[in-house]
Structure formats: structure tokens, C-alpha cells
Amino acid sequence: QTVLQGWAMASPLPLVVFLDEIDSLEDQTLISILRQLRAGYPNRPQGFPHSVGLIGMRDVRDYKVKSGGSERLNTSSPFNIKAESLTLSNFSFTD
């Protein structure tokens, strides 16, 4: 969280961060990242990234904890500030 805060404060423009393959993180690593994003959210845009894009094969709320924990992060998730989620299907040849 401190690194993102410093980066956002040093940036002359609002900072936008994309985290690719976020769904490849497991268990407490994923939860830790989401908690840090949630903790910094109220400080944006000057003290934290203005926007964060989490990119993966599935919606991060549908992440299944492999250690036998909850099947869904649900509303008790540390990351319940999602604005929008979209799915891109396979591209056609013309795309």
C-alpha cells in the first residue's frame, strides 16, 4: 500500500494501475492484495491510484480459495468496491 501511495503522490496525473493475472494468486496472497487496495481506496486519487484494473480469467469475487476455505469472497470480501466487471469472448478473425 505504501508503494502505491508514494507512486500516486509522485505522479503528475492520476495514476491508473492494471494487475494482470490477478486470479493466479492464491489464498492469503490474494486476500492481502485486495485488503491493501481496499485500505487505500478512500485516499484516491492523490494518495492512491485513481483506478485499478484487475485482469484475470474470472471475476475476482468468484475466486475459489484452494485451501478449502470459502468458495466465494462474497460481500465480506476486503474488496467489495467493484464498479464493473466485463468478459471478453474469443476474438474472430476479423476482430
Helices and strands as residue ranges (DSSP letters): H 2-10, E 16-20, G 22-24, H 27-40, G 41-43, E 51-55, G 60-62
